[in-house]
Amino acid sequence: MTAPLTCTPAPEKPAHRDGNVLRWLGAYGASMIGDNIYYVALSWAAVQSGSPSQAGLVMAVSAAPRALLMLGGGVIADRIGPRRIVIGSDAVRSAAVLAVAGLFLATQPGLWPLTVLGLVFGIVDALFLPAVGALPARVTGRDQLARVQGMRGLAVRLANVVGAPLGGLGVALGGPAAAFGAAGLLFAISLPLLMSLRIRDLPDDGGKSGAPARNGLADGLRYIRRHRVLAPLVVVIALSDLGFVGPLNVGLTLLADQRGWGASGMGSVLAGFGVGAGAASLLLAVRGRVPHAGLVLAATMGGGAVAIGALAFVPHLAAAVAVALVIGLLAGLSGALCGALTQTHADPAYIGRVTAVTSLSSLGLVPLTMPLTGAAVGLWGTGPVFVASAAICALAGVYGLFRAPLRRAELPA
Protein backbone atom coordinates (compact mmCIF):
# COMPACT_ATOMS: atom_id res chain seq x y z
CA MET A 1 0.00 0.00 0.00
CA THR A 2 1.47 3.34 -1.05
CA ALA A 3 1.58 6.14 1.44
CA PRO A 4 -0.24 9.30 0.34
CA LEU A 5 1.93 12.03 -1.03
CA THR A 6 2.12 15.21 1.01
CA CYS A 7 3.12 18.55 -0.43
CA THR A 8 5.37 20.78 1.61
CA PRO A 9 5.91 24.43 0.71
CA ALA A 10 9.20 25.22 -0.95
CA PRO A 11 11.68 26.86 1.42
CA GLU A 12 12.08 30.59 1.08
CA LYS A 13 15.03 31.62 -1.07
CA PRO A 14 17.72 33.53 0.82
CA ALA A 15 17.32 37.20 -0.03
CA HIS A 16 20.83 37.51 -1.51
CA ARG A 17 19.99 34.73 -4.01
CA ASP A 18 16.48 35.88 -4.83
CA GLY A 19 16.27 37.64 -8.18
CA ASN A 20 13.18 39.52 -7.08
CA VAL A 21 14.98 40.98 -4.06
CA LEU A 22 18.07 41.77 -6.13
CA ARG A 23 15.99 43.67 -8.68
CA TRP A 24 14.45 45.66 -5.83
CA LEU A 25 17.92 46.29 -4.38
CA GLY A 26 19.27 47.43 -7.76
CA ALA A 27 16.37 49.86 -8.18
CA TYR A 28 16.78 51.16 -4.64
CA GLY A 29 20.55 51.55 -5.03
CA ALA A 30 20.20 53.44 -8.33
CA SER A 31 17.62 55.75 -6.76
CA MET A 32 19.80 56.43 -3.70
CA ILE A 33 22.89 57.19 -5.80
CA GLY A 34 20.73 59.52 -7.89
CA ASP A 35 19.60 61.24 -4.68
CA ASN A 36 23.20 61.89 -3.60
CA ILE A 37 24.15 63.27 -7.02
CA TYR A 38 21.03 65.45 -7.03
CA TYR A 39 21.88 67.07 -3.68
CA VAL A 40 25.44 67.85 -4.80
CA ALA A 41 24.14 69.39 -8.03
CA LEU A 42 21.42 71.35 -6.22
CA SER A 43 23.78 72.79 -3.60
CA TRP A 44 26.37 73.77 -6.20
CA ALA A 45 23.81 75.35 -8.54
CA ALA A 46 22.17 77.24 -5.65
CA VAL A 47 25.49 78.64 -4.42
CA GLN A 48 26.40 79.73 -7.96
CA SER A 49 23.00 81.31 -8.62
CA GLY A 50 22.38 83.27 -5.40
CA SER A 51 23.68 84.44 -2.04
CA PRO A 52 24.63 81.98 0.72
CA SER A 53 21.33 82.64 2.56
CA GLN A 54 19.35 82.08 -0.64
CA ALA A 55 21.26 78.87 -1.28
CA GLY A 56 20.46 77.67 2.23
CA LEU A 57 16.78 78.43 1.65
CA VAL A 58 16.79 76.40 -1.57
CA MET A 59 18.41 73.45 0.20
CA ALA A 60 15.87 73.60 3.03
CA VAL A 61 12.72 74.19 0.97
CA SER A 62 11.93 70.50 0.59
CA ALA A 63 11.82 69.90 4.36
CA ALA A 64 8.41 71.51 5.00
CA PRO A 65 6.28 69.54 2.48
CA ARG A 66 8.10 66.34 3.38
CA ALA A 67 7.33 66.77 7.09
CA LEU A 68 3.76 67.98 6.57
CA LEU A 69 2.76 65.27 4.09
CA MET A 70 4.71 62.27 5.39
CA LEU A 71 1.89 60.71 7.40
CA GLY A 72 -0.49 61.10 4.48
CA GLY A 73 2.11 59.42 2.29
CA GLY A 74 2.03 56.39 4.58
CA VAL A 75 -1.76 56.17 4.23
CA ILE A 76 -1.52 56.33 0.42
CA ALA A 77 1.20 53.64 0.36
CA ASP A 78 -1.00 51.27 2.35
CA ARG A 79 -4.09 52.03 0.29
CA ILE A 80 -2.87 51.74 -3.28
CA GLY A 81 0.31 49.70 -2.87
CA PRO A 82 3.95 50.76 -2.43
CA ARG A 83 5.26 49.70 -5.86
CA ARG A 84 2.99 52.15 -7.68
CA ILE A 85 4.10 54.95 -5.37
CA VAL A 86 7.81 54.19 -5.77
CA ILE A 87 7.52 53.90 -9.57
CA GLY A 88 5.58 57.16 -9.77
CA SER A 89 8.00 58.91 -7.42
CA ASP A 90 11.10 57.96 -9.39
CA ALA A 91 9.35 58.83 -12.69
CA VAL A 92 8.45 62.31 -11.40
CA ARG A 93 11.93 62.86 -9.97
CA SER A 94 13.57 61.76 -13.22
CA ALA A 95 11.39 64.06 -15.33
CA ALA A 96 11.84 67.04 -12.99
CA VAL A 97 15.62 66.70 -12.72
CA LEU A 98 16.10 66.18 -16.46
CA ALA A 99 13.95 69.25 -17.14
CA VAL A 100 16.18 71.37 -14.90
CA ALA A 101 19.26 69.86 -16.57
CA GLY A 102 17.83 71.02 -19.91
CA LEU A 103 17.30 74.52 -18.53
CA PHE A 104 20.93 74.71 -17.39
CA LEU A 105 22.07 73.55 -20.81
CA ALA A 106 20.08 76.28 -22.53
CA THR A 107 20.54 79.21 -20.15
CA GLN A 108 21.34 80.35 -16.60
CA PRO A 109 17.86 80.05 -15.09
CA GLY A 110 18.59 81.42 -11.60
CA LEU A 111 17.07 80.19 -8.35
CA TRP A 112 13.40 79.81 -9.26
CA PRO A 113 13.65 76.41 -11.01
CA LEU A 114 15.85 75.12 -8.17
CA THR A 115 13.24 76.22 -5.63
CA VAL A 116 10.47 74.51 -7.59
CA LEU A 117 12.62 71.39 -7.89
CA GLY A 118 13.19 71.34 -4.12
CA LEU A 119 9.44 71.60 -3.51
CA VAL A 120 8.77 68.76 -5.95
CA PHE A 121 11.33 66.57 -4.21
CA GLY A 122 9.84 67.38 -0.80
CA ILE A 123 6.36 66.36 -1.93
CA VAL A 124 7.64 63.23 -3.67
CA ASP A 125 9.77 62.21 -0.66
CA ALA A 126 6.68 62.36 1.54
CA LEU A 127 5.21 59.61 -0.64
CA PHE A 128 8.43 57.78 -1.54
CA LEU A 129 9.86 57.17 1.94
CA PRO A 130 6.85 55.33 3.44
CA ALA A 131 6.41 53.34 0.22
CA VAL A 132 10.08 52.27 0.21
CA GLY A 133 9.63 51.01 3.76
CA ALA A 134 6.49 49.08 2.79
CA LEU A 135 7.90 47.45 -0.35
CA PRO A 136 10.23 44.74 1.11
CA ALA A 137 7.28 42.93 2.73
CA ARG A 138 5.77 42.62 -0.77
CA VAL A 139 8.86 41.17 -2.47
CA THR A 140 10.14 38.55 0.00
CA GLY A 141 9.07 36.40 2.93
CA ARG A 142 8.91 37.56 6.53
CA ASP A 143 11.89 35.39 7.50
CA GLN A 144 14.08 37.28 4.98
CA LEU A 145 13.12 40.82 5.98
CA ALA A 146 15.97 41.24 8.48
CA ARG A 147 18.51 40.18 5.84
CA VAL A 148 16.89 42.58 3.36
CA GLN A 149 17.26 45.38 5.94
CA GLY A 150 21.00 44.66 6.11
CA MET A 151 21.25 44.66 2.31
CA ARG A 152 19.38 47.95 2.22
CA GLY A 153 21.86 49.43 4.72
CA LEU A 154 24.75 48.35 2.49
CA ALA A 155 23.07 50.00 -0.50
CA VAL A 156 22.72 53.25 1.45
CA ARG A 157 26.42 53.17 2.45
CA LEU A 158 27.44 52.48 -1.14
CA ALA A 159 25.26 55.32 -2.38
CA ASN A 160 26.82 57.72 0.12
CA VAL A 161 30.34 56.69 -0.91
CA VAL A 162 29.71 56.71 -4.67
CA GLY A 163 27.01 59.35 -5.15
CA ALA A 164 28.69 62.49 -3.80
CA PRO A 165 31.97 61.98 -5.74
CA LEU A 166 29.98 61.27 -8.92
CA GLY A 167 27.99 64.45 -8.36
CA GLY A 168 31.19 66.45 -7.86
CA LEU A 169 32.72 64.89 -10.98
CA GLY A 170 29.63 65.73 -13.00
CA VAL A 171 29.71 69.35 -11.85
CA ALA A 172 33.45 69.58 -12.60
CA LEU A 173 33.14 68.14 -16.11
CA GLY A 174 29.84 69.56 -17.32
CA GLY A 175 28.45 71.88 -14.68
CA PRO A 176 25.06 71.45 -12.95
CA ALA A 177 23.46 70.28 -16.21
CA ALA A 178 25.68 67.18 -16.34
CA ALA A 179 25.16 66.35 -12.66
CA PHE A 180 21.39 66.83 -12.83
CA GLY A 181 21.33 64.75 -16.01
CA ALA A 182 23.20 61.89 -14.34
CA ALA A 183 20.78 61.94 -11.39
CA GLY A 184 17.78 61.90 -13.72
CA LEU A 185 19.15 58.92 -15.66
CA LEU A 186 19.72 56.95 -12.44
CA PHE A 187 16.13 57.60 -11.35
CA ALA A 188 15.03 56.37 -14.78
CA ILE A 189 17.17 53.20 -14.51
CA SER A 190 15.19 52.17 -11.42
CA LEU A 191 11.87 52.15 -13.32
CA PRO A 192 12.21 48.93 -15.40
CA LEU A 193 13.62 47.10 -12.36
CA LEU A 194 10.65 48.17 -10.24
CA MET A 195 8.17 47.25 -12.97
CA SER A 196 9.61 43.73 -13.17
CA LEU A 197 9.09 42.99 -9.46
CA ARG A 198 6.78 40.14 -8.47
CA ILE A 199 4.52 41.51 -5.76
CA ARG A 200 3.17 39.14 -3.11
CA ASP A 201 -0.29 39.23 -1.64
CA LEU A 202 -0.39 40.75 1.81
CA PRO A 203 0.08 38.17 4.56
CA ASP A 204 -1.82 38.75 7.77
CA ASP A 205 -0.07 39.32 11.07
CA GLY A 206 -1.35 36.17 12.71
CA GLY A 207 -4.14 38.05 14.43
CA LYS A 208 -1.76 40.18 16.51
CA SER A 209 -3.57 43.40 15.68
CA GLY A 210 -6.85 41.99 16.95
CA ALA A 211 -8.85 43.61 14.13
CA PRO A 212 -8.90 43.79 10.36
CA ALA A 213 -6.57 46.34 8.82
CA ARG A 214 -8.06 49.73 7.99
CA ASN A 215 -6.61 52.34 5.72
CA GLY A 216 -7.05 55.59 7.67
CA LEU A 217 -4.34 57.58 9.39
CA ALA A 218 -6.11 57.38 12.76
CA ASP A 219 -6.31 53.59 12.39
CA GLY A 220 -2.57 53.44 11.71
CA LEU A 221 -1.69 55.59 14.72
CA ARG A 222 -4.02 53.53 16.90
CA TYR A 223 -2.39 50.34 15.63
CA ILE A 224 1.08 51.62 16.58
CA ARG A 225 -0.06 52.85 19.99
CA ARG A 226 -1.58 49.47 20.88
CA HIS A 227 1.27 47.37 19.51
CA ARG A 228 3.43 45.93 22.30
CA VAL A 229 6.69 46.11 20.29
CA LEU A 230 6.16 48.95 17.82
CA ALA A 231 4.94 51.52 20.36
CA PRO A 232 8.13 51.48 22.47
CA LEU A 233 10.26 51.03 19.34
CA VAL A 234 8.98 54.33 17.90
CA VAL A 235 10.01 56.08 21.14
CA VAL A 236 13.45 54.45 21.04
CA ILE A 237 14.00 55.54 17.42
CA ALA A 238 12.96 59.14 18.17
CA LEU A 239 15.24 59.41 21.24
CA SER A 240 18.24 57.88 19.47
CA ASP A 241 17.87 60.25 16.51
CA LEU A 242 17.56 63.21 18.87
CA GLY A 243 20.81 62.30 20.60
CA PHE A 244 22.76 61.04 17.63
CA VAL A 245 22.20 63.40 14.70
CA GLY A 246 23.57 66.64 16.14
CA PRO A 247 26.98 65.35 17.31
CA LEU A 248 27.65 63.42 14.11
CA ASN A 249 26.85 66.43 11.92
CA VAL A 250 27.35 69.95 13.30
CA GLY A 251 29.11 68.78 16.47
CA LEU A 252 31.74 66.79 14.61
CA THR A 253 32.48 69.72 12.29
CA LEU A 254 33.05 72.02 15.26
CA LEU A 255 35.10 69.38 17.08
CA ALA A 256 37.38 68.88 14.06
CA ASP A 257 37.88 72.64 13.81
CA GLN A 258 38.77 72.95 17.51
CA ARG A 259 41.22 70.04 17.39
CA GLY A 260 42.87 71.34 14.21
CA TRP A 261 42.06 68.18 12.25
CA GLY A 262 40.71 70.16 9.29
CA ALA A 263 38.27 68.98 6.65
CA SER A 264 40.39 65.95 5.77
CA GLY A 265 40.47 64.86 9.41
CA MET A 266 36.70 65.24 9.69
CA GLY A 267 36.38 63.15 6.53
CA SER A 268 38.54 60.45 8.09
CA VAL A 269 36.33 60.34 11.19
CA LEU A 270 33.21 60.11 9.02
CA ALA A 271 34.87 57.36 7.00
CA GLY A 272 35.52 55.43 10.22
CA PHE A 273 31.87 55.77 11.13
CA GLY A 274 30.81 54.66 7.64
CA VAL A 275 33.02 51.56 7.75
CA GLY A 276 31.60 50.55 11.13
CA ALA A 277 28.00 51.09 10.03
CA GLY A 278 28.63 49.19 6.80
CA ALA A 279 30.08 46.27 8.78
CA ALA A 280 26.93 46.18 10.93
CA SER A 281 24.71 46.10 7.84
CA LEU A 282 26.88 43.36 6.32
CA LEU A 283 26.55 41.30 9.50
CA LEU A 284 22.76 41.43 9.34
CA ALA A 285 22.72 40.76 5.59
CA VAL A 286 24.93 37.67 5.95
CA ARG A 287 23.44 36.19 9.13
CA GLY A 288 19.84 37.07 8.38
CA ARG A 289 19.01 37.53 12.06
CA VAL A 290 20.55 38.42 15.41
CA PRO A 291 19.43 36.32 18.42
CA HIS A 292 17.81 38.30 21.25
CA ALA A 293 17.37 41.22 18.88
CA GLY A 294 15.52 43.49 21.33
CA LEU A 295 18.12 42.98 24.05
CA VAL A 296 21.00 43.49 21.60
CA LEU A 297 19.30 46.68 20.37
CA ALA A 298 19.21 48.16 23.88
CA ALA A 299 22.78 47.05 24.65
CA THR A 300 24.28 48.47 21.44
CA MET A 301 22.48 51.77 22.00
CA GLY A 302 24.02 51.98 25.46
CA GLY A 303 27.49 51.13 24.17
CA GLY A 304 27.13 53.57 21.29
CA ALA A 305 26.11 56.31 23.74
CA VAL A 306 29.33 55.81 25.72
CA ALA A 307 31.38 56.01 22.52
CA ILE A 308 29.60 59.22 21.42
CA GLY A 309 30.39 60.86 24.75
CA ALA A 310 34.02 59.72 24.55
CA LEU A 311 34.53 61.17 21.06
CA ALA A 312 34.60 64.75 22.39
CA PHE A 313 37.54 63.97 24.70
CA VAL A 314 39.79 62.13 22.26
CA PRO A 315 42.84 64.35 21.56
CA HIS A 316 44.33 62.60 18.53
CA LEU A 317 42.85 62.01 15.09
CA ALA A 318 43.78 58.32 14.90
CA ALA A 319 42.02 57.63 18.19
CA ALA A 320 38.98 59.64 17.03
CA VAL A 321 38.76 57.50 13.88
CA ALA A 322 38.90 54.34 16.02
CA VAL A 323 36.14 55.66 18.30
CA ALA A 324 34.06 56.64 15.26
CA LEU A 325 34.49 53.09 13.93
CA VAL A 326 33.04 51.75 17.21
CA ILE A 327 30.19 54.27 17.05
CA GLY A 328 29.42 53.24 13.48
CA LEU A 329 29.44 49.55 14.36
CA LEU A 330 27.20 49.90 17.43
CA ALA A 331 24.90 52.62 16.10
CA GLY A 332 24.76 50.90 12.71
CA LEU A 333 23.74 47.61 14.32
CA SER A 334 21.13 49.25 16.56
CA GLY A 335 19.75 51.20 13.60
CA ALA A 336 19.61 48.07 11.43
CA LEU A 337 17.85 46.20 14.23
CA CYS A 338 15.33 49.02 14.60
CA GLY A 339 14.53 48.70 10.90
CA ALA A 340 14.44 44.91 10.99
CA LEU A 341 12.15 44.78 14.03
CA THR A 342 9.85 47.35 12.41
CA GLN A 343 9.69 45.30 9.22
CA THR A 344 9.10 41.96 10.89
CA HIS A 345 6.68 42.97 13.68
CA ALA A 346 4.40 45.33 11.74
CA ASP A 347 1.39 43.94 9.94
CA PRO A 348 2.23 44.49 6.23
CA ALA A 349 -1.15 46.19 5.79
CA TYR A 350 0.05 48.95 8.14
CA ILE A 351 3.75 49.07 7.25
CA GLY A 352 3.47 52.23 5.13
CA ARG A 353 2.00 54.17 8.02
CA VAL A 354 4.46 52.65 10.50
CA THR A 355 7.36 53.69 8.24
CA ALA A 356 5.86 57.17 7.88
CA VAL A 357 5.78 57.63 11.67
CA THR A 358 9.37 56.42 12.18
CA SER A 359 10.62 58.48 9.23
CA LEU A 360 8.77 61.58 10.41
CA SER A 361 10.41 61.39 13.84
CA SER A 362 13.83 61.24 12.18
CA LEU A 363 13.23 63.91 9.55
CA GLY A 364 11.36 66.21 11.91
CA LEU A 365 14.05 66.09 14.59
CA VAL A 366 17.08 66.36 12.30
CA PRO A 367 16.57 70.03 11.30
CA LEU A 368 16.01 70.97 14.96
CA THR A 369 19.01 69.25 16.47
CA MET A 370 21.66 70.67 14.14
CA PRO A 371 21.20 74.40 14.87
CA LEU A 372 20.59 73.64 18.55
CA THR A 373 23.81 71.63 18.69
CA GLY A 374 25.77 74.47 17.10
CA ALA A 375 24.36 77.03 19.54
CA ALA A 376 24.97 74.75 22.54
CA VAL A 377 28.59 74.11 21.52
CA GLY A 378 29.10 77.87 21.28
CA LEU A 379 27.78 78.30 24.82
CA TRP A 380 29.24 75.29 26.64
CA GLY A 381 31.81 73.67 24.35
CA THR A 382 31.91 70.31 22.64
CA GLY A 383 32.46 68.13 25.71
CA PRO A 384 29.23 68.92 27.61
CA VAL A 385 27.15 68.84 24.42
CA PHE A 386 28.47 65.45 23.34
CA VAL A 387 27.87 64.10 26.86
CA ALA A 388 24.29 65.43 26.85
CA SER A 389 23.68 63.87 23.46
CA ALA A 390 25.16 60.59 24.69
CA ALA A 391 22.82 60.71 27.69
CA ILE A 392 19.81 60.99 25.35
CA CYS A 393 21.04 57.99 23.34
CA ALA A 394 21.58 56.08 26.58
CA LEU A 395 18.04 56.96 27.63
CA ALA A 396 16.78 55.32 24.44
CA GLY A 397 18.67 52.14 25.31
CA VAL A 398 17.46 52.15 28.92
CA TYR A 399 13.86 52.72 27.83
CA GLY A 400 14.10 49.78 25.42
CA LEU A 401 15.65 47.64 28.14
CA PHE A 402 12.82 48.31 30.59
CA ARG A 403 10.02 47.72 28.07
CA ALA A 404 9.76 43.94 28.31
CA PRO A 405 7.96 43.28 24.97
CA LEU A 406 10.67 45.17 23.08
CA ARG A 407 13.51 43.70 25.15
CA ARG A 408 12.23 40.18 24.41
CA ALA A 409 11.50 40.86 20.73
CA GLU A 410 13.05 38.42 18.27
CA LEU A 411 13.63 38.35 14.54
CA PRO A 412 12.14 35.42 12.60
CA ALA A 413 14.32 32.32 12.45
RASULPE-V641949 format. One record per residue. N is the residue number from 1. RES is the residue in one small letter. PSI is psi in whole degrees, -180 to 180 (* if undefined). D_FIRST is the distance of its C-alpha to the first C-alpha in whole Angstrom. Layout:
N;RES;PSI;D_FIRST
N;RES;PSI;D_FIRST
This chain:
1;m;130;0
2;t;133;4
3;a;144;7
4;p;144;9
5;l;139;12
6;t;139;15
7;c;127;19
8;t;141;22
9;p;143;25
10;a;141;27
11;p;149;29
12;e;134;33
13;k;138;35
14;p;141;38
15;a;-37;41
16;h;-6;43
17;r;4;40
18;d;116;40
19;g;-33;42
20;n;-45;42
21;v;-40;44
22;l;-35;46
23;r;-42;47
24;w;-43;48
25;l;-40;50
26;g;-42;52
27;a;-43;53
28;y;-44;54
29;g;-44;56
30;a;-42;58
31;s;-41;59
32;m;-39;60
33;i;-42;62
34;g;-41;64
35;d;-47;64
36;n;-42;66
37;i;-42;68
38;y;-46;69
39;y;-35;71
40;v;-46;73
41;a;-42;74
42;l;-46;75
43;s;-42;77
44;w;-47;79
45;a;-38;79
46;a;-42;81
47;v;-39;83
48;q;-23;84
49;s;-11;85
50;g;-171;86
51;s;166;88
52;p;-41;86
53;s;-39;85
54;q;-40;84
55;a;-41;82
56;g;-38;80
57;l;-42;80
58;v;-42;78
59;m;-28;76
60;a;-8;75
61;v;-21;75
62;s;-13;72
63;a;-41;71
64;a;-53;72
65;p;-33;70
66;r;-46;67
67;a;-41;68
68;l;-32;68
69;l;-3;65
70;m;-47;63
71;l;-38;61
72;g;-34;61
73;g;-37;59
74;g;-39;57
75;v;-45;56
76;i;-41;56
77;a;-41;54
78;d;-30;51
79;r;-45;52
80;i;-1;52
81;g;135;50
82;p;-30;51
83;r;-43;50
84;r;-42;53
85;i;-45;55
86;v;-42;55
87;i;-48;55
88;g;-39;58
89;s;-48;60
90;d;-33;60
91;a;-45;61
92;v;-42;64
93;r;-40;65
94;s;-48;65
95;a;-43;67
96;a;-44;69
97;v;-41;70
98;l;-34;70
99;a;-42;73
100;v;-37;75
101;a;-42;74
102;g;-39;76
103;l;-42;79
104;f;-27;80
105;l;-36;80
106;a;-32;82
107;t;-175;84
108;q;95;85
109;p;-10;83
110;g;-159;84
111;l;-22;82
112;w;-42;81
113;p;-29;78
114;l;-38;77
115;t;-45;78
116;v;-41;76
117;l;-42;73
118;g;-41;73
119;l;-42;72
120;v;-45;70
121;f;-37;68
122;g;-44;68
123;i;-45;67
124;v;-40;64
125;d;-35;63
126;a;-28;63
127;l;-40;60
128;f;-45;58
129;l;-47;58
130;p;-37;56
131;a;-40;54
132;v;-39;53
133;g;-28;52
134;a;-18;50
135;l;-40;48
136;p;-37;46
137;a;-16;44
138;r;-9;43
139;v;-8;42
140;t;172;40
141;g;163;38
142;r;-35;39
143;d;-9;38
144;q;-3;40
145;l;-35;43
146;a;-43;45
147;r;-42;45
148;v;-38;46
149;q;-40;49
150;g;-42;50
151;m;-38;50
152;r;-42;52
153;g;-40;54
154;l;-39;54
155;a;-39;55
156;v;-43;58
157;r;-43;59
158;l;-42;59
159;a;-40;61
160;n;-38;64
161;v;-40;64
162;v;-39;64
163;g;-50;65
164;a;-47;69
165;p;-38;70
166;l;-39;69
167;g;-44;71
168;g;-39;74
169;l;-41;73
170;g;-44;73
171;v;-42;76
172;a;-38;78
173;l;-39;77
174;g;12;78
175;g;-173;79
176;p;-32;77
177;a;-43;76
178;a;-42;74
179;a;-46;72
180;f;-40;71
181;g;-42;70
182;a;-42;68
183;a;-44;66
184;g;-39;66
185;l;-39;64
186;l;-40;62
187;f;-39;61
188;a;-35;60
189;i;-32;58
190;s;-24;56
191;l;-52;55
192;p;-32;53
193;l;-43;51
194;l;-38;50
195;m;-25;50
196;s;-1;47
197;l;142;45
198;r;120;42
199;i;128;42
200;r;154;39
201;d;153;39
202;l;123;41
203;p;159;38
204;d;176;40
205;d;25;41
206;g;23;38
207;g;9;41
208;k;-34;43
209;s;-20;46
210;g;1;46
211;a;156;47
212;p;150;46
213;a;141;48
214;r;159;51
215;n;2;53
216;g;161;57
217;l;-44;59
218;a;-38;59
219;d;-41;55
220;g;-43;55
221;l;-38;58
222;r;-39;56
223;y;-45;53
224;i;-45;54
225;r;-34;57
226;r;-10;54
227;h;130;51
228;r;-28;51
229;v;-46;51
230;l;-37;52
231;a;-52;56
232;p;-29;57
233;l;-38;56
234;v;-41;58
235;v;-43;61
236;v;-45;60
237;i;-44;60
238;a;-45;63
239;l;-42;65
240;s;-40;64
241;d;-41;65
242;l;-39;68
243;g;-22;69
244;f;-38;67
245;v;-45;69
246;g;-54;73
247;p;-36;73
248;l;4;71
249;n;-90;73
250;v;-44;76
251;g;-41;76
252;l;-38;75
253;t;-46;78
254;l;-37;81
255;l;-45;80
256;a;-38;80
257;d;-43;83
258;q;-38;84
259;r;-10;83
260;g;23;84
261;w;-23;81
262;g;-179;82
263;a;-37;79
264;s;-38;78
265;g;-43;77
266;m;-40;75
267;g;-37;73
268;s;-40;72
269;v;-44;71
270;l;-36;69
271;a;-41;67
272;g;-43;67
273;f;-44;65
274;g;-39;63
275;v;-44;62
276;g;-44;61
277;a;-38;59
278;g;-38;57
279;a;-38;56
280;a;-43;55
281;s;-40;53
282;l;-40;51
283;l;-46;50
284;l;-37;48
285;a;-38;47
286;v;-47;46
287;r;-34;44
288;g;-21;43
289;r;160;44
290;v;121;46
291;p;148;45
292;h;52;47
293;a;-44;49
294;g;-41;51
295;l;-42;52
296;v;-39;53
297;l;-50;54
298;a;-40;57
299;a;-43;58
300;t;-33;58
301;m;-41;61
302;g;-45;63
303;g;-41;63
304;g;-36;64
305;a;-43;66
306;v;-43;68
307;a;-38;68
308;i;-45;70
309;g;-37;72
310;a;-27;73
311;l;-34;73
312;a;-16;77
313;f;8;78
314;v;122;77
315;p;-26;80
316;h;148;79
317;l;-43;77
318;a;-41;74
319;a;-37;74
320;a;-39;73
321;v;-41;71
322;a;-43;69
323;v;-40;69
324;a;-36;68
325;l;-42;65
326;v;-43;64
327;i;-46;64
328;g;-42;62
329;l;-49;59
330;l;-46;59
331;a;-36;60
332;g;-41;58
333;l;-43;55
334;s;-39;56
335;g;-42;57
336;a;-38;53
337;l;-37;52
338;c;-47;53
339;g;-42;52
340;a;-41;48
341;l;-38;48
342;t;-47;50
343;q;-41;47
344;t;-19;44
345;h;-16;46
346;a;138;47
347;d;127;45
348;p;-25;45
349;a;-18;47
350;y;-1;50
351;i;-30;50
352;g;-45;53
353;r;-35;55
354;v;-45;54
355;t;-38;55
356;a;-42;58
357;v;-46;59
358;t;-37;58
359;s;-37;60
360;l;-39;63
361;s;-39;64
362;s;-50;64
363;l;-28;66
364;g;-32;68
365;l;-30;69
366;v;-50;70
367;p;-27;73
368;l;-38;74
369;t;-32;74
370;m;-51;75
371;p;-34;79
372;l;-39;79
373;t;-45;78
374;g;-44;81
375;a;-40;83
376;a;-40;82
377;v;-40;82
378;g;-33;86
379;l;-44;87
380;w;-10;85
381;g;170;84
382;t;-38;80
383;g;-58;80
384;p;-36;80
385;v;-43;78
386;f;-39;75
387;v;-42;75
388;a;-42;75
389;s;-41;72
390;a;-37;70
391;a;-37;71
392;i;-42;69
393;c;-40;66
394;a;-36;66
395;l;-38;66
396;a;-44;63
397;g;-42;61
398;v;-42;62
399;y;-45;61
400;g;-35;58
401;l;-36;58
402;f;-6;59
403;r;101;56
404;a;-43;53
405;p;-37;51
406;l;-42;52
407;r;-36;52
408;r;2;49
409;a;141;47
410;e;155;45
411;l;153;43
412;p;143;40
413;a;*;37
